[in-house]
Amino acid sequence: MLYNLLYPLSEYFIVFNVFKYITFRTVYAIITSLILSLYLGPIVIEKLKNLQLSQKAKGYEPERHKAKEGTPTMGGIFIIISAAISTILWADLKNLYIWIALFAFICTGMIGFYDDYIKTVKKNPEGITPKAKFVLQLLVAVIVSISVIFASKGDFSTKLAFPFFKNLIIDLSYFYIVLSVFIIVGTSNAVNLTDGLDGLAVMPSVISFGTFIIFAYVAGNIKIANYLQIFYVPGSGELSIFCGSLVGAGLGFLWFNAYPASVFMGDVGSLSLGAALGTVAVIVKQEIVLAIVGGLFVLETISVILQVGFFKATKGKRLFRMAPIHHHFELKGWQEPKIIVRFWIASFVLALLALSTLKLR
Ligand code: 57M
C-alpha cells in the first residue's frame, strides 16, 4: 500500500524513491510484522486463556506432554494478522501473486481455525473429520493453482525445472495443476505434523520463508534469473515482502512459543504457514527446491508414512518408538529443547543446501 501511495510521489520528493526497492520494503515488512506480533501476542494469549481455548490431550502422547495441558492454542491467529497487515502495508497491491499468496494463507488459516474451534470450544479432541479437512484444503489449493497459472505471464507456468540439471525441464501441461495442489496441500499438512514440540514448526518455517525471500527476489529479477539460469517469473519479486512478513510474524510468535511455550499455534497457524510456503514455491517455480528447504517437514511426514506402512505390513510392529519422528527422540529420552534445537540446525543446513542449488547447475 505504501508503495502504491508513496512511490508515485518520488517525482516531487526524491526520498520516496526508496519505496521502489523490494529489498528496502522486505526489511521493513519483517520489522513491522515482528513488532505487530510481539504487540498482539500477549493480547491474543490473554484472550485465549480467558476463553480457556486449550486442547485436551488425546491420552496417548509421551508422558511429558501431560504437563502442557492447559497451554492456550490458536496463537496462529496473531501470526496471520501480523503477516497479513505487514504484507498489505509494504507490498505492491497491484501484484496478483500477493493476493493469491494471501488467499492461500488466510483460507487455510480459516480451515485450521474451524478445526481448532471444534477441538477447543466443542471439546472434541479429534477436530473436524480428516475427510472434510482434506476436501476444504483441496478446494483452496485448486483455486490457488489455477490462479497462479493464469497470473503467470510466461510459457513456463506448467513447466517443472530440476535443480542440478539445468537442461532438464518437463512441461507437465494440465498435470502441473495436480502437482501444484499436491505441493500446497502436502506442505500444509507436513507443517501441521511437525507442530508437536515448542518452536519445532515455527523456526523451520521462518528459515524456509527466509530462504524464499532470496528465491523470490532472484526469480523476479530478469538479470539475476537469466544469470543463474532459473525461470524468470515477472512480478514474483514482490513475494519477498510476503515471505519477509512471515519471517517477522513467525519470530514474534516464537517469542511466546519458545520452550516452555506460553501458546501453541494451532491448526490455524500450521495449516496456513504450510500452505503459504507451498504457494510461494509454486509461484517462484522452485517446487523441487521446496523439498530441500522444507526437508524437515518432509522427514517428519515420511516418518509417519513409514511407521504406518511398517505397522500394517508387519501386523503390529513399529519402526520408530512413535511417529512423527520428534516423538521417537522424546521417547528415547532426549530433552525437548535438545530435539528442538537440533531440528532447527538440520533445517538451517537444508536451507543452505537449497541455496547452493542456485549455483550448482
Ligand atoms: C498435529 N498436534 C499435536 C497444538 C498445535 C497420522 C498421525 C501421525 C497424525 C498426527 C497428528 O494428529 N498430527 C497433527 C499434532 C498437539 O499440538 C496441537 O496441535 C497443533 C498443530 N496442529 O499447534 O495446538 C500437541 O503437540 C504438543 N505441542 C507442543 N508445542 C507446540 O508448540 O508441545 C504442539 C505445539 C500439543 C502439545 O502436546 O497438545 C500433537 O502431537 O497431538 N498424530 C500424531 O502426531 C500422534 N502420533 C501417532 O499417533 N503415531 C502413531 C502412528 C499413527 C503413526 C505411532 O507412532 O504409532 C501423536 N499425537 C499426540 N501424541 N497427541 C502421538 C503423540
Residues whose N, C-alpha, C, O or C-beta is under 5 A from the ligand:
A	BS01	57M	K58 Y60 E61 P62 H65 K68 T73 N192 L193 D195 G196 L197 D198 G199 A261 V263 F264 M265 G266 D267 S270 V304 Q307 V308 R321 M322 A323 P324
